[in-house]
């Protein structure tokens, strides 16, 4: 092996420090997304939320996280990724403290919006710092694989941690737990992360920023509230954004990047990967609690097996991509996920079916994570470092929209097909598997 090849497959000590810091931050953000799900009923009774308003605890976060991520990804490119990363971590710490101390519903919702904005800042800035710290090739694939594994493990462990904190301490600790982690990152990051920004700063595309942010907010609102008016407004605004970008002197998102096959098909694959797996967790939660009678904490613990599968998938993904290539790895990951998901249509009312659920979610988690890493590598490849914030902003937007849209869609399927809860879940599982199979049809990026 040549010295150059060796350098491309071995991390330096500094790269390891960068990896630990950024992966820890991304893991915390993933935990933060799901940690409150189990605690929502307790929060509602503790602060006096009306039952119909309780879903806004999750929706307020999702709106901000998905609606502003593309904008902040581009701002990180222009004004400095480390600077934005640190600002986002500071906002996350402060908003988490405010959420934990919230005495009323309104203050809690403001804190959740601020947490969503912090996620929209930190996630693309952190991912672009990661992709610029590792050269395109095996090292970047390995780093993104570990990142994807920890993020998926974070989504899963967030439910477990939320249940433990709520039962043993208080739901407020689901917020407070972020504060010391954010402080640790703020202390360590300046000496570990190098600043990354262009030598010349182009003018900000204000019209493009306004239209895409408004369009994404309307789209996410329409998805979470099943609002056709919101979906239509979002679609119109995103079309307007496309035409604005074609004529802008310094576009927020150059149309040439959106037209790249790797960016276009990579992000479509990512949308499918996140929408199907997060909605499957929702479906299996319904099954475990409404059919098998599991408690919230026992449900969270059952998903620990899915977390193990995603960690395994993330650790082997780089090798799978090296052996098969991006497109074939995506197809293989989706095929494994689809088969595992389809097997869940066999679930019944007997407690013994838990073993099929555990085996299928483990195997499906492996396949889903290989697909997610394939999506991230594909969507950020072939672009210069100066556009990595934009590329990771697009990928993060895809991730957030996928997470947001999956549950409402599958919830609607369950409701439409429900003769019993089990019947509705099985029909939705088959729809989920069919959507995953669409991922195997991705064109070459």
N, C-alpha and C positions, 0 to 999 in steps of 0.2 A: 504493500500500500504506500502511496506517495505521501510526502509531508502535507501537501494540500488536502488530499483526501482525508488524512488523519485529522487535520484541523477542522474539517467540515463535519466530523462525526464525534468529536469529543468536546465537551463544554469546558470553558475556562472556569477558574474559581469565581471570577466576577459574574460570569453568566449564571452560575449556580445561585449566587446571592440574589441576582435579579429575578431568577425563576422562583425562588422561595418567596420573595417579597410579593411579586405580582400574583402568583398562584394563591397565596394566602389571602390576598385582597379579593380576588375573584371568587374564592370559596366563600368568604364572608358575605359577599353580595348575593350569591346563590342561596345561602342559608337564609338571608334576610327576606328573599322573595317568598319562601314557603313557611317560615317559622311561625307566622301568625295564623295560618289556616286552621290549625287544630284549636287555637286559643280564641277564635272569633266568638263563639257563644259566651265564653266567660267575659270577654271584653264587653260584649253587648249588655250583659247584666250588670257589670261593674260600673259602666259609664252611662248607662241609660239609653243606649242606641235602640231605636225602633227596629223591629225585625227586618222590615223592608229596606232600612238604611244601612244595615250591617255590611252588605256587600261592598259599600263604598270604601271600606277600609282596604280592601284589595284593589278595587277599581281606581281609586285615587292614585295609588302607587303605580299601577299599570299604565294609566294615561300619561303620567309624567315620564316614566321610564322609556316607553315606546315612542312617545311624541317628540321628545327632544334629543334622542340619542344621535341621530344623523347630524343635527346642527352642532352639537358639542363635539362630535368626532371631527368635523371640519374645523371648528374653532381650535381644537388641539393641534391640528396640522399647521395652522397659521400662527398661533400665539405661544406654542410650546406645550408638548405633551406632558412633561413632568409637572409643569406649573398647573395645568388643568387637573391632573391626577391628584395633586396635593390639595387643591381647592375642593375637589369633590370629596376626598376623604374627610376633610375638615367639616364640610357640610353634612356628611353622613353621621359623624360623631355628634354634632350639635343637634341634628334633627332626631337622632335616636334618643338622646338625653331628654329632649322636649317631649317625645312620644311616651317615654317611660314615666314622665312626671305629669302627663296631661290630666287635668281635672275634669274635662268636659269633652263631648264628642267633636266639637268644632276644632279644638286645639289638636286633638289626635289626628284628624283628617289633614290639617295643615302640615303636621309633622310627617304624615305619610306621603304627601305631595313632595315635601322637601327630600325625603328619602328616595323617592322616584327620580327626582332631578339629580341627586347625588349619584344614583346608579347610571343615569344617562351620561353623566360626566366621566365617572371613573371607568366604566366598562370599556368604551372605545379607546380612551386614553391609555388604559392599562394594556389592552390588546395590541395597540399600535406600538407601545414601548416594548412589548414582548416580540412582535414580529420584526421590529428594527434592531433588536438586540441579537437576533439569531438569523443567520443567512438563509435564504431560500434553499430548501433541500431537506436532508434527513434531520438536521438539528431543529429546524423550524417545525417540521412535522412532529418530532418528538415533544417539543415544548407545547405545541397546540394540543397534542394528544393528552398530555398530563393536565393541561388547562381544562379541556373538555371533560376529562374524567372527574376532576375535582369539582367542577361546576355541577355536573349531574349528581355527584355524591352529595354536594351541598343542598340541592333541591330536595333530595331524599332525607338527609340527616336533619334538615331544617324542621321537617314534620316531627321527627323523633324528639329533637331538642325542644321544640315548642311544647310538646306534650309533657316532657319531663319538667321543664321550668314552670309550666302552668300548674302542674299537680304538686310539685315540691315547694315552690316559692310563690310566684305570682306571675300573671301575664306580663306585668311591667318589665320583668327581666328578659323577656323576648326582645325588648328595645335596649335595655341597659347593657346587654352582652356585647353590643357593637362598640360601645364607648372605649373600653381599654384597647380593643384591637385597632380601632382607628387611631388612637394616640400612639400606639407602638409603631404603626406604619408611618405616621407623620414624623416621628423621631428618626426612624431608620432610613426612609426613602431618600432624603437629600444627599446622603453619602453613598448610596448604592446606585441610584438611577442617574443617568446622564441626561441633560436636557436635549431635546430634539425638536428643531424648528427650522424653517427655510431661512436663507440669508436675506431674501427680499420678501416682503409681506404684501401680497396682492390685496386689492380692495374687497371688502366683504360684500357678498351678494345678499343684500337685505331683502329684496323682493322674493328671491328664491327661498331664503330662510323662513320668511313669514308664511309663504304658501305651502311649503312642505311640512312645516311644523303644524300648521292648522289642519292640513289634510290628514296627517297621521293621527292627530288628536281626534278628529271627527271619525276616522276609520276605527280606531280603538274603542271610542265611545259607542259607535254603532255595533261593534262586535260584542262588547260587554253588556250592553243594554238591549240587544236584539232590535236595534232601531234602524229601519230601512232609510229613514231620512238622514241619519248620521252616516250610514254607509254610502249613500248617494252623494252627500256633500263631500265626504272624504275622497271618493273617486273623482269627482269634478275638480277638486282642488289639486289633486295629484296630476291630473291631465294638464291643468293650468301650469303647474310647476314644470312639467316636461317642456312646454313651449317657452316658458321663461328661461329655462336653462339653455335652450337652443340659441337664444339671442343675447344672453348675458355676456358682458365683456370678461368678467371673472366669475364664472358660474360656481355655485356651491357644490354641485355635482356635475362635472363635465359629462355631456351626453356620450362622448366617446367611451367613458368608463362604463356607463350603464349599458352600452351596446356590446361590450366585451362578452364573448360567449362564456368565459370562465366566471365572470362576475354574475352574469344573468342566470346561468344554469346552476351555479354553485349556490346562490341565494335561494333559488326555488327549491333546491334539495334541502337546504337548511330549514326553510319554512315548513316543509313536510315533516322533517325529522323532529322538530320541536313541537309542532302541533299534535302529532300523533302520540308521542311518548307522554307528554304532560297530560293530555286528555285521557290516556289509558290509565294513568294514576288516579284520575278522578273516577273513572268507571270502576276500577278495582276497589276504590274507597267505598263506593256505593254498594258493591257486592259484599265486601267484608263486613260493613256495618249494618246494612239493611237486610241482607240475606243470611249471613253467618252469625250476625249479632256481636261482632267484635267491638271493643271500646276504641276510643280515639287513639289512646296510647298504644294498644295492641296493633291497631292498623298501621300506625307509624313504624312500629318495630318490624312488621311484616314486610314493609317496603325497604328495610335494610338489605334484603337479598337483592333487590333491584339495584341498590347502591353499589353492592359488591360487583354486580355484573357490569355496571358502567365503569367502575374503576378498572376492572380487567380489560374491558374494551378500549379504554383510553391508553392503557399501558402497551397493548399489542397493536394499536392502530398504526403507529409509525411503520412497523414491520409489514403490516398488511398493505399499506400504501406503497412501500418500497418494492414489494413483490408484485402487486397487481396493477399499480398505477392508480391515479385519483379516481377515474371513472369506474373502473372495475371494482375498486374498493367500496365506492358509494353503492353500486349495484349489489355487491355481496352483503354489505351491511344491511341495506333495506330488505333484501331477500330473507335473511336470517330473522330480522325483526318481524316481517310480515308473517312468516310461518309460525313463529312463537306466539304472536298475537292471535292468529287464527285458531290456534289450539285452545285458547281460552273460551271459545264458543262452546266447548264441551262441559263447562262448569255446571255444577248442580247444587242442590240445597244441602247435601251431606257435608259435615265438617271435614271429611277426608279429602275433599276437593282442594283444600288449601295447598296440598303438595303439588298439584298441577300448577296452581297459581304461582307458587314460589319458583318452580323450575322454569316456567314459561317467562316470567318477568326477568329472571336472571339471564337466560339466553337472549331474550329480546333486548335487554339492557346492553349486552355485549355488542349486538348488531347495531343498535341505535347509536352507540358511541362511536363505532367505526364510521358510520355514515356522517355523524356530526363532525368528526375530525376531517373526513374527506371534504365536507362542505367548507370548513374553515380554511383548509389548505388551498382548495380550489379558488375560493372567493378572494383570497389575498395574494395569489400568485401572479407573477408577470407584471407587477406594478412597482414603480420606484418608491423609495422610502418616503419621499415627499407626499405620497398619496396613500400611505398606509393608514393614517387616521381616518381618511374617507372610506377606505375599503373595510376597515374594522367597524366603522360607524354603520355602514350598510349591513354588515354581518350581524352586528348587535341589534340593529333595528329589526332585521329578519327574525332573530332569536326572540325578541320581546313580542313582536306581532304574532309569531307562531305560538308562543306560550299563551298569549292572550286569547287568540281565536279558537284554539283547540277545545277548551272546556265548554264555551257557549255552543259550539257546533254539536259536540257529542251530547251535551245536555238536551238540546233540541231533538236529537235523534232518539234518545232514551224516552223522552216525554211522548213523542209521536208514536213510538212502537210499543209503549208500555201496556201490556195486559197485566203483567206483574213486574216487579223491579227486575227480577232475573231475566225475564223475556226482553225487557228494554235494554238491559246491559248487554245481552248476547247479540242483539241486532246491532247495537252501537260498536261492539267489538269487531264484528264482521266488516262494518263500514270503515272502521279504523284500519283494519288489515288491508282492505282494498285501497285506501289512500296511500298506505305505505308501499304497496305494489307499484303505484304510480312513480314512486321514487326510483324504481329499477329501470324506468324508461328514460332517465335523464340523458340528454345528448352529451356528446363529448365536449368538455370544457377546454 
